[in-house]
């Protein structure tokens, strides 16, 4: 019992340090920000334009990730094949590489001097300094969040339920849309929220591939470099408020998933 008490207090102390490290900078930023300056920043057309750019390109990246990533995540959750671990490692690669590197490799790959860039240019797609470029940069760095969340959600759906539906005459697509997807939607939604939030916050890959039109992180960097902390801080607070809202929403969705899963335990 004494050993358990020691572990408890050590864990509590460690948790307190972690929470202080994470929360103090955020709370301090709110505390020192003048509300009148924050309201004035909310009326700044350039700030509003950058936020709209961030939100709509992040939404586009999330939509593309969902449409293409959810079926792929289902495959990873339900099938075993040679090289699967390698594929899963490649999916996580954008998380571990510096995002400026991600921007550079995307810029190189979409250059008109490459076969892919030349093909895309003839199709009317230009990535440098365009909304399309911002979306692609966001998509590249945020894809793993959607795929991993959806894969885990599908893995949590009992296979026997799909087998029962198949024995009752339902086809594979009908089983997916009427059984698997309704049971996994909370996890997929969590992945979509995290993907959108990660896309909104992306800076390194975006600034390399598409400095203009400016997203909110790029505008924060520009104002910090040009005018100093006082001009960058209010925009950072606005982004922080959005990120906090998304985080709370994600935790609520995850909590709802856990509660539902707990209510379906055997014998309940």
N, C-alpha and C positions, 0 to 999 in steps of 0.2 A: 504493500500500500504506500509505503514511504517512497519507493522508487517511482510509482505512478505520480505521486504528488510532485516530485522533482521534475519529471518529464512535463507535467502540466505547466508548472511555473516557467520552465525554460521555453516551452512552446508559446506561452502567453507573452513572455518578454520579447521573443523573436517576432511574434505577430504584431506587437505594439511598435517595434522599430520599423517593420515593413510598412504598416499603415501610416506612421509618421512620415516616412520617406516619400510615400506616394501622395498623401493628402496635404501635407504642409505647403508645398509649392503651389498647389491648386487653390487652397484656401487663402493663402497670402496674396495671390494674384487677384482674387475677388476683393479682398479687404482693401488693397491699395488703389483699386480702380475707382475713379470718380464716376458716379452714376450719370451725371450730366454729360460727361465726355462720352460715356458708353451710348447714351441716347443720341448724341450728335453723330457718333459713328454709325449708328443704325440708319441715319438719314443720308449718309454719304453715298452718292450714286455709284462711285467706283467700288466701294465696299460691297454694296448690294449686287452689282454686276458680277463681282468675283465670287460671291457666295452662290448666286444663281448658276454661274458657270460650274462651280464645284459640285453643286447638288445635281444638276441635270446630267452632267457627264458621268458622275458616280452612279446615278440611276441607270443610265444606258449601259455602263460596264456591268452593273449588277444583273440587269436583264439578260445580257449576253451570257454572263457566267451561269445564270440559272438555266437558260434554255439548253446550253451545250453541256454544262457540268453535271446537272442532275441525272441524266441518263448514264453518263460515264461513272458517276458515283454509285449508281445502282449496279453497274457491271462489276465494279471493284468490291462491292459488298457481297455479291452473290456468286461470283465466279473465281475459281483459282486457275492460274495459268502461269506458264514459265515467264520469268522476268517481272512478276507482279510487284515484288519488293522494289525493283529498280524503277518501275513506273511510278510507284508511290513516292519514291525518293525524288524523282524528277518533278513531280507535282509540288513538292515542298521547296524546291530549289529557289523560287523567287523570294521566299521568306529569309533565306540565309545569305543571299548575295547582297552586297550594297546596292541600294536602289539607284544611285548614280550610274553604277555599272549596268543595271537593267536598262536605264535610259539610253546609255551609249550603245548597247547591243541592239536595242530596238531601232535606234537611229541608223545604225549600220545596215540592219536587215531590211529596212524600208527605204533605203537610199535608191534614187532612180538609176544608179549605176549597178544595182544588183538585179538578178532576173526577177525576183519577187517584187521589188520596188518598181521596176519598169512595167511589170504586168499590172500592178495596182494603179500606177499612174495612168496607163492607157485606159483603165476602167474608170478613171475620174476620181480616184482616191488619193488624197495628199495628206500626209501625216505630220509634216513639219509646220508648226504654228497654226494648227487647226483644232477644232473641237474633236475631230476624229482621232488626232494624235493624242490628245489628253485622255480620251476614252480608252485607247489602246494601252497607254502607259498605266492607267489605273487598273485596267483589266489584268494586265500581266502580273502586277504585284499583289492583287487581291484574290485571284483565282483559287489559291489553296484554301482559303477560309471557307468558300462555298463548297468545294468538292469534299473536303475533310468532314465538314459538318453534315452534309447530305449522306456521305458514306456511313458515318456512325449512326445516323438516324435510320437508314435502311437496314443496317446490321442489327439494330434493336427490334426490328419487326420479325416475329417468329415465322420461320419458313413454313411451318405446318399450316399456318392460316392460308398461305398461298396455295399449298397442295390441296387443301380442302376445297377452295374455290375452283381449282382446276378440275377436281373430281366431280364437281357439280355442273361442269360444262362451260365454265368461263374460259375465254381465250387469254393468252399472255397479256395483251394490252388491257383487256377488261380487268384482269386481276391486278395489274399495276395501278390503274386509275381508280378502282373501287375498293381495293383492300390495302395495298402497300402504301400508296401515296397518302391516303387519309390518315394512316397511322404514323407516318413519318413527317407530316407537314410541319410540326412544331420545330423539329430539328433543322429542317430545310429553311424555315423562316428565320431561325436564329442565325444560320449561315448567311442568308441574304442580308440581314441587318449588319452583321460583322463585315461582310464584303463591302457594303455601301459605306460603312464608317471608315474602313481602311482606305477605300478609294478616295473619300473626301479628304483625308489627312495626307494623301501622298504628295510629296514634294520633289524628291530627288529625280525620279524617272520623268516626271512631268516637265520640270524646268529644263531638262536636257532635250526632250523631244518637242515640247511646245511651250516656250516661254510666254507667248501670246496666243490666244487671249488668256489673261491672267486668272488663275484660280485663287482662292483665298489664301492657301499657304504661300503661294508665290508672291502675292501682294504683301503679306506680312513680312516676308524676307526683304522685299524691295523697299518697303517703308522703314524697316529697321536699319538697312544699309544706308539709306538716303537721309532719314530724319532722326533716327535713334529710337530708343525703347519706348518713349512716351507716345509715339505715333503708331507703333506696331502693337502695343499692348491691348488697346481696345478691340482690335480685330481678333487678336488671339483669344480674348475672353469670349467673344461671340462664338468662335469655333469651339471653344471649350464647353460652352453651354450646350451647343448642338451635340457634341460628343458625349457629354454627360447624359443628355436625354436619350440618346441611342443606347448607351450602356445600360441605363435603367430599364429601357424597353426590352433589351436583349436578356437581361437577368429575369425579368418578369415572364418572358416567353419560356426561358429555360426552367424557371420555377414551376410554371404550369405544366410543363412536360414531366418534371420529376414527380409532381403531385399526382398526375394522372397515372404514371407508371406505378407509383406506390399503391394507388387504389386498386390496381389490377393484379396485386400479388395473389398467389394461390391461397384459397381459404378466406379471402376477404369478401 
